[in-house]
Amino acid sequence: MKAEEIRKMSEEGLEKKEKELREELGNLSFQHKLRPLEDASRLKKIKKDIARIQTVINEKVQS
């Protein structure tokens, strides 16, 4: 997910997307502990998306 796409979303949409990504991250990390994932880089991508969303939320709160 690109930062430009994230900035266009509303705060409610951002919070919803962050929650979805956190759930997906939890599920994938659990699966990865049981057996290696085919695309282990997906974990890193999700973490970065969560960080981008949190950054945009903080920007919107401060402005």
N, C-alpha and C positions, 0 to 999 in steps of 0.2 A: 504494500500500500504506500503510495507516494504522499509526501507531506502536503502537496497541493490539494489532493483529494481530501485529506484529513481536515485541512483548514476550512473547506467548504461545508463541512458537516456542522450540525447544531450541537450544543453542549449535551443535550439528551442523547443524541445519536452517538456522540463520542463515548459517553459513559456506557451506553449499551454495547458498542463495539468493543470497548475495553473489557467488559465483563465476558463477552463471548470469547475473546482472545485468551483471557486468563483461564477460562474453562478448557479451551482447546489445548493450551500449554500444559495444564495439569494432566489431562488425559494422555497427551503425547509423551510427557516425561514419565508417566507411570508405565506406558507401553514400552518405552525405551529401556526402562529398568528390567522389564521382563525379558525382552529380546531386542536386539538392535534394530532400529528403524532403517528402512531403505533410504530415506532422505533425512538424515540426522540434522542437516542444516536448517530444516524447517523450524526446529526449536529456537535457533538463533534469530531467524527472521521474525518469528512471533514476538520474541522479547524486544526486538528493535521496534516493531510496530506498536507495542504497548508503550514503550518509551516515547515514541513520536506523539502518540495520542495524549499522554500525560503532559508533554511539553505544550501542546496546543491548548489543552484545558487550562494550564497555568497561565498561558499568554492571555486567554480570554478572560480569566478571572481578574488578572492584574489590570487589564485595560477597561 
